[in-house]
Amino acid sequence: MWGVGARAARRGGLGLGLGLVTLYMSVIVLIPLAAVAVKAVAHGLGPFWNSVTSPVALKALGVSLGASALVAAIGAVMGTLVAWVLVRDDFPGKRVVNALIDLPFALPTIVAGLTLLALYGPDSPFGIHLAYARGAVLMALLFVTLPFVVRSVQPVLIELDREVEEAAASLGASNATMFRRIVLPALKPAVASGSALAFARSVGEIGSLVLVVGKVQIASIVIFADIESDAPQAAASLSLVLLILSLIVLVILRRLGARGAH
């Protein structure tokens, strides 16, 4: 009887927890996303299609997705390298560098845009003028997405069994072979997860781009301009397309990471 009562209590606690999680996710995520979808097709599929296939929307989508994919690829390589150095190497100032990795999370993104404008704008102290061009967009997105791959890969490297690498080294395996055959397969899921998060963040980034984007068409900037121009249906339509494409890319990257781990 006590066992039955305990199981019933556990089921009751599970039901309560599941209900709270469902309610929270619905209020914070599902209902707002559903509202965007409804707004996008409120006037029918014709206006929705016209909005997302306009020259401005298509160009903005191409630039945003291309830049986000490039940022995710660069972040996958450089983020893994940064995580490797932080875990495997000892050097002066290591704790400071490790703390700086999280700075994009704490710093307002508009400050990042202002910093990039000061460093790579018309009055650049380095003589490098990237502002109002796609180079500035890449720099801004690389800054705001820096922590994702690093913080995804770092715990996996910390937990990785070094004895396997030592055994491979004793059998004559080179460093490149050990990384390719032992380390990299273990890191693939973390790299894929971090890259997916970096891609999603890049697609929706606006704060760090406002000051440096210039005439470069970015989807988030076009959506903001549509809202200012009192065109909420066009803004919702482009937002829905970004949402769908981001979900597709996230699912693909997660599955690739899971397949690599398997």
N, C-alpha and C positions, 0 to 999 in steps of 0.2 A: 504493500500500500504506500509505504514511504517512497519507494522507487517510482511508482506511478505519479505520485504528487510532485516529486522532483522533476520528472520529465515534463509534466504539465506546466510547472513553473518556468522551466527552461523554454518551452514552446511559447509561453506567454511573453517572456522577456524578449525572445527572438522576434515575435510578431510586433511588439511595441517598438523595438529598435528598427526593424524594417519599415514600419509605418512612418517613424520620424525621419528616417533617411529619405524615403520616397517623397514625403511632404517637403523636406528641405530642398531636394534636388528639383522638384517640380516648381517651387517658388523661385529658386535662384537660376535654374537652367532651362527646364523644359518649357514652362509657360512663356518666358521671354522669347525663346527661339520660335515657338509656335506663333506668337504674335507677329514676329518678323515675317514668317512664311505667309500668314494670312494677309498681312499688309501688302506683301509683294504681289499676290494674285488677287487682290480685292477687286480690281477692275477687269479681271479676266486674264487669260493666258496671252492674248494679243498684246496688250500694253506691257506685260511682263517681258515677253520676247523682244519687243521693240526696245525696251530699256537696256536689256543685257546684251543686245547685238548692235547697239549704236557704236560708231567709230571710237568715241571717247571711252566707253565702257570696255570694249574689246582691247584697246590699247592699254588701258589701266590694268586690266586683268593680266595681259601678257607680261607687262613690266613687273607687276607685283609677284606673280607666280615664278617668273624667271629669276628675279632677284632673291626670292625666298628659297628657291631650290639651290641656287649658287651659295647662299649663306649657309644653308644646311650642310652642303657638301664641304665647304671650307671649315665650318664648325666641327664636323665629324673628324676631320684630320687634325686640325690644330687643337681642338678640345681634348682629344685623346692624347696628343703630345704633351699638353700642359698638365693633364692629370698624371701622366707617366712621370714627368719631372717632379711633380709635387710629392708623389708617393715613393719613387725609387731613388731620388737624389737628395742629398743634403747640401745646403748652401746657405750663406748668410742672408738673412731677410726672408727665409722661407715662410715663416708665419705671417709676415706682412703680405707677401704675395698671395698666400692662401686666403687671407681676409679680403684682399682686393677683388678676388674672383666674384664675390657676392655683391660688389658695389653696384652693378647695374640693377640689382633687385631693390636696393635702398634708395638710389639716386633718382629723382624725378627725371623722366626721359626728356623733358624739355631742356633740362640742364645739359644733357648729353648733346642735344642739337646745338645749343649755344656754344658749347666747348668745341665741337667740330667746326662750327662756323668761324670761331676765332682762330683755330689752328689751320684750317684748310680753305678759308674764305678768301675774298679779294685782298685782305690785308694780312695774309698768312706770313708768319715769321720764317717759314721754311721755303717760301716762294712756290708753294704747291696750291693751285687753285682747283679744288674739287667741288666747291659749293655749287648748287643748282645744276648738278650733273649726276649721272647714275653712280659715279664713283662715291659721291657723298652718301647716296642712299645705301650702298653696300657697307660703307664704314659705320654708319649709324646702326644698321641692322646687326652687323657683327658685334658691335658694342653691347647692345641690349640682349643679345642671345648668347653671349659668352658663357654664362654659368651653366647652361643646360647640359651640354655634353660633358663638361668637366665634372659636374656634381653627379652625373649619372655613371660615369666611368670610374671615378675615384674610389667609391666603396668596393667595387668589384676587384679593382687592383689590390686594395688593402687585404681583401679576403682570399686572394689567389694563392694557392699553395706553391711556395717557392721551391719545395723539394722536387717537384716534377721538372722544373727548369734546371735545377742542379743535376738531376739524373740525366737529362738530355745533354747537358754540357759535358758531363763525364763520358758520354758515349760519342762525343765528337761533334755534336750539333753546333752550328754557328749561331750567333745572336739573331741573325735574320731568320734562320730556320725555326729557332725557338719561338720567336715572336709570331711568325706566320702559322706554325702548326700547333702551338700550345696557348699562347696569350690571346691572340686575335679571336679564335673561336669563342673563348670565354667572354670577350668584350663585345661581341657583335650585338647581343640583345640590348646592352646598355647604350652602345653607340647609336643603334637604331632608335631607341626610345628618346635619347637626348636630341637627335637630329629631327625627329618628328615634332618634338616640343619647340625646337628652334624654328622650324618651318612654320608652325602654326602661329608662333609669336610674331614672326616676320610678316606674315600675311595681314595680320591685324594691327601692326604697329602704326602709330600716327604721331605720338608726342615728340619723338626724336627727329621726325622728318619734316615737321611743319616749317622750321627755319631754313632747312638746307635743300628741300626738294625743288624749289624754283618752279620751272615749267615742266618738269618730269611728271608724267601722269602716273600716280599711284592710286590703287583702288581705294584705300582708306581716305585719302585726300579728296578723291572724287565723291565719295559718299558724304563726307563732311560738307563739300561744296553744294551737293544736292539738298542737304538739310537746310543750309543757309539760303538757298534759292527757293525754298518752299516747294521742294519736289520730293516729298517723303516716299512716294511709291517707287521712284527711280532709285532712291537710296536703299530702300528695303529689298528691291529686286537684286541689285548688285551685292548686297549683304548676303542674301540667300545663296547666290552662286558661290561666293567666297566660302560660306559655311559648308556647302556640299563638297566643294573641291578640297577643302581642308580635311574634312572627315574621310574622304577617299584616300588622300595621301597618308593620313595618320594610320588608317587601317592597313594600307599596303606596307608601310614601313614597319609597323608592329609585327605583321605576319612574316616579313623578311627577317626581322630579328629573331622571332620565335623559331623560324625554320633553320636559321644559322645556329641557334643554340641546340636544336635537336640534332 
